[in-house]
Amino acid sequence: MTETRQRIDKWLWFTRMVKTRTLAQAIVSQGQVRVNKSRVVKPSHDVGPGDILTLAVHGRVRVVRILGVGTRRGPASEAQTLFEDISASETTPAASEKLLHKR
């Protein structure tokens, strides 16, 4: 049986969006992540294929579509198969901040 849902903190760590799972839990708890336009503050929130994540990380806003859930934190090439980046290609930090607050 293949898992189709996964905790958001684990998914962020598996996909290498953040370096540690503790950091993933912190950004979710601080309200820096939205799932399908709804703010999420619980690291245990489940996400799965088709969900759209908007997150403020590394000084910019990223918008990604989840394509799958991982079974481990593997190499970056494996992590990149789990999502599709649908962020605006050329977004400045100031524009990213405005975009985050509009949603």
Secondary structure, DSSP 8 states (H G I E B T S, - for coil): -----EEHHHHHHHTTSSS-HHHHHHHHHTT-EEETTEEE--TT-EE-TT-EEEEEETTEEEEEEE----SS---HHHHGGGEEE-S-SS--HHHHHHHHHH-
